[in-house]
Amino acid sequence: MNEQKYILLQNNYSISYTKDDCFKNGIKYKEKDGDIRTSKEIAESLKQRVYSEFLKKHYKNIVVLTAAGTSLDNGANKGKTRDGLWKYCRKEIKDIYKKLLPCNLKLKEIAKKKDIEALLSYLIIYEKLNGELIENDTIISFRKELEKKIAEACNLELDFSAPHKDFLNKVTARKPSDVRVQLFTTNYDTLFEQAANQSGFVIIDGFSFTHPREFAGKWFDLDIVNREKTRIKQEESFISKVFHLSKLHGSLNWTKDEEKKRIYQQDNEQDKKSIENAASSANKNALSFLPILGEGEALLVGVDFPMPLLLKIDKPSVPPKSDTPKLSKRYDKEKEIPNPQ
């Protein structure tokens, strides 16, 4: 069967292909005579052309919604689809379903769709409705084990071949005075945060700029302005490379203080451990206040500094030569010096 597959559906515009032909708006499309590419390759090329033309246009507001696809497109460190995540957590899910037997229609529907987020929502509501009846029940521990397994699957490191940095640079390539790009994601991973960090972006994500970083909706109303230029021009001078990030389903680096009912953004533990290993025991207590280190940032610690000092270092125009001295060559030259005796 020569099935027609659609790879782009946009208002009145569509691109599709079959095994033999490519279609643009339902009409057979041919690039040029002698084109030896497959129909799929021609369709993909046409789609990229449409995307390029679309992104070159100026839009007053840009809102981007991303989902699992941006986690899958991460080279060797790709994330999982909804079905893949369900399969990865099968043991934990099976333990939960055994505990909730007999299953009602809602649980059967969740299992049929393999919707792990719907299952977590169901468990949270179940715990609140049953209250003290399940205080010491294993269902709570099973739910926590499931959350731990999901976090393990979503703990991704940005691959060097991932397109996230290029995407951010392109989608934010607009006048600083334009409305900031709004990026929404349903993913738990931190791939966009890592890409922003490596590319020198500032993220406005609803968390305060104090430490610890606490979430509040009012922080989305902030922006970054260059005050020095503002004094000269007597007008707002917004800096570039700033975007808004909204994580609709939460994030791996969020934590909730149950007592205070507040959400905080956790520190990067790898940064902490690396610096703790290099610091003296006298400074290790102060390192508990260590914020997330960004690209090009360093921490200055020493006996003359009561608190660690965070520094932003610009990349030098002429990189320093820090190679290990080649002692063997120096030794050979010294042997060539004639003996005065």
Secondary structure as GFF3:
##gff-version 3
##sequence-region A 1 341
A	DSSP	beta_strand	5	10	.	.	.	ID=ss1
A	DSSP	beta_strand	13	17	.	.	.	ID=ss2
A	DSSP	beta_strand	22	24	.	.	.	ID=ss3
A	DSSP	beta_strand	27	29	.	.	.	ID=ss4
A	DSSP	alpha_helix	39	56	.	.	.	ID=ss5
A	DSSP	beta_strand	63	66	.	.	.	ID=ss6
A	DSSP	alpha_helix	68	72	.	.	.	ID=ss7
A	DSSP	three_ten_helix	75	77	.	.	.	ID=ss8
A	DSSP	alpha_helix	82	88	.	.	.	ID=ss9
A	DSSP	alpha_helix	90	99	.	.	.	ID=ss10
A	DSSP	alpha_helix	105	113	.	.	.	ID=ss11
A	DSSP	alpha_helix	116	130	.	.	.	ID=ss12
A	DSSP	three_ten_helix	131	134	.	.	.	ID=ss13
A	DSSP	alpha_helix	138	154	.	.	.	ID=ss14
A	DSSP	alpha_helix	164	171	.	.	.	ID=ss15
A	DSSP	beta_strand	182	185	.	.	.	ID=ss16
A	DSSP	alpha_helix	191	199	.	.	.	ID=ss17
A	DSSP	beta_strand	202	204	.	.	.	ID=ss18
A	DSSP	beta_strand	213	214	.	.	.	ID=ss19
A	DSSP	three_ten_helix	217	221	.	.	.	ID=ss20
A	DSSP	alpha_helix	227	233	.	.	.	ID=ss21
A	DSSP	beta_strand	242	247	.	.	.	ID=ss22
A	DSSP	beta_strand	254	257	.	.	.	ID=ss23
A	DSSP	beta_strand	262	265	.	.	.	ID=ss24
A	DSSP	alpha_helix	269	278	.	.	.	ID=ss25
A	DSSP	three_ten_helix	281	283	.	.	.	ID=ss26
A	DSSP	three_ten_helix	286	289	.	.	.	ID=ss27
A	DSSP	beta_strand	297	300	.	.	.	ID=ss28
A	DSSP	beta_strand	309	312	.	.	.	ID=ss29
A	DSSP	alpha_helix	327	336	.	.	.	ID=ss30
###
